[in-house]
Amino acid sequence: MKKKPVQKSTVDYQTFTKKDTDLNTRRHFNIGNIWSNSAKCNKCNDIIRSKNKHDYVTCSCEAIAIDGGSWYIKVSGNQDDISLLTELYDDAIDELGNER
């Protein structure tokens, strides 16, 4: 008898936070500074989003992938195939230390 594959359940932090959620509230729920960790594949036009830390998501043609949820941005694939759509929370600080 063949085993049925186990489906991974990922909690989406956007279901209980808004883009203007403050830092203290985000840390209470273990949420980073990234509101939407997403990218568009320029080959198949899929828009993919990583919903949690270590949530590795690929597009349907598997040309690109994204990982990191609200904590970090890791994008895989050919640079020409990726349009990064990532957004930070309103009060987040970007990689250069600039307030947003």
N, C-alpha and C positions, 0 to 999 in steps of 0.2 A: 504494500500500500504506500503510495507516494504522499509525503507530507505536504501540507498546504503552506506556502510561504507566509511568514509572520509579517504583518504590516506594521511599520513603525509609526507610532503616534507622536506627533510633535505639537507641543503647546505653542500657540502663536501669541507672543506678548502684545501684539497690536489689538487683541480682543479685550484687554483690560487696561490699556494705556492710550493716551492721545499724544499727538506730536508735541504738545506743550506741557506734558507731565514733567514735574521737577526732578532734579537729580536724586534727592533723598528718597522720594517715592520709588524711583526706578531701582535704586540700590536695594531697597527693602525687598523688592521682587526679583533681585539678581538680573537686572536688565542694564545693558551698556548704553552707549551714547548714540547708537545708530537706530534711527527710526525705521528706515526701509533699506535693507541690504539686498538690492536687486540689480539685475542687468538684463539687457535685451540681446538676443542672438541675431546678428545681422544676416545669418544664413536662412534660418527657419522662422524668424520673427517672433519666437517665443519670448515672453517676459518671465523670468524666474526670480524667486526670492527665497533667501535662506531665513527661516523663521526662528532659529535658535542656534546657540553655540554648537558647532559640529554637525549642523544640518546641511549636508552636502547635496546640492540640487543641480541636476543637469537639464539642459534643454532637450527637446524631443529628438533632434538630430545629433545630440551628444558632442557638438562642436565647442560648447562652453559649459562651465560649471561655476557655482558660487557657494561660499561657505562662510560661516562666522556669526550668523544671526545678528544680534544687537551688539556684539563684542568686538568683532574684527572683520575685515574685508579680505577675503581670499578669492581671487578670480582665476580660473584656469581656461586656457584656450588661446587661439591665435588672436593677437591684439586687434586685427582688422575685423574680426567676427564679433567683438564685444562693444556694446554701448552701455556704459555704467550709469545706473539710475539711482544710486545710493543717496539717501537723505539722512541728515542728522536730526536729533531732537532739537527743539528751538534753543535750549540753553546749553547745548553741547559745545565743546571746544574742538576745533579741527586739529589735524596732525601737526600743524605749524604753531599751535598755541593761540590761534585767533578765536576770539569768542564769536559765536554765531547768533 
